Amino acid sequence: MIIRNDRSFPLLVHVKDNNVDQALRALKKKMQREGIFRIMKAKRFYEKPSEKRVREASEAGRRFRKQLRKRLEKEGY
């Protein structure tokens, strides 16, 4: 399920010529892109609020450094 604006939308995968294996691969790719596997893994165990804050802060720092690296590469510094 894709969660956007607190609504759920199903992931749709079309099966062509009864090729279920190909459709399953396409579904897995879509789920990977949407981050569903990461969410499922995170929800397996309880995460303390303090651990969640630390994890979110480190993810934000990682995103900022990546954005900064891309900006410097684009501007040629």
C-alpha positions in Angstrom: 0.0 0.0 0.0 1.2 3.5 -0.8 0.5 5.9 1.9 0.0 9.5 0.8 -1.8 12.2 2.8 -3.1 9.6 5.3 -4.9 7.7 2.5 -4.1 4.2 1.2 -3.7 3.4 -2.5 -3.1 -0.2 -3.7 0.0 -1.0 -5.7 -1.3 -2.3 -9.0 0.7 -4.8 -11.1 -0.7 -6.1 -14.4 -0.2 -9.8 -15.2 0.5 -10.3 -18.9 0.1 -13.7 -20.5 -0.4 -15.4 -17.1 3.3 -14.7 -16.3 3.0 -14.5 -12.5 6.8 -14.5 -12.0 7.3 -11.4 -14.0 4.4 -9.7 -12.2 5.8 -10.7 -8.9 9.2 -9.2 -9.8 7.5 -5.9 -10.9 5.6 -5.9 -7.6 8.8 -6.3 -5.6 10.5 -3.5 -7.5 7.5 -1.2 -6.8 7.5 -2.1 -3.1 11.3 -1.4 -2.9 10.9 2.0 -4.6 8.1 3.0 -2.2 10.1 1.9 0.8 7.5 -0.6 2.0 10.2 -3.2 2.9 12.0 -0.7 5.1 8.7 0.2 6.8 7.8 -3.4 7.4 11.3 -4.1 8.9 11.1 -1.1 11.2 7.6 -2.1 12.4 8.7 -5.6 13.5 9.9 -4.4 16.8 9.0 -1.6 19.1 11.2 1.4 18.8 11.6 3.7 21.8 10.8 7.3 21.2 14.3 8.3 22.1 15.7 5.8 19.5 13.3 7.1 16.9 14.5 10.7 17.4 18.1 9.7 17.1 17.4 7.6 13.9 15.3 10.4 12.3 18.0 13.0 13.2 20.7 10.8 11.6 18.6 10.2 8.5 18.0 14.0 8.2 21.7 14.6 8.5 22.4 12.0 5.8 19.8 13.6 3.5 21.3 17.0 4.1 24.9 15.8 3.3 23.7 14.1 0.2 21.8 17.2 -1.0 24.9 19.4 -0.2 27.2 17.0 -2.1 24.9 17.1 -5.2 24.6 20.9 -5.0 28.4 21.2 -4.9 28.8 18.8 -7.8 26.2 20.7 -9.8 27.7 24.1 -9.1 31.3 22.9 -9.6 32.9 23.8 -6.3 
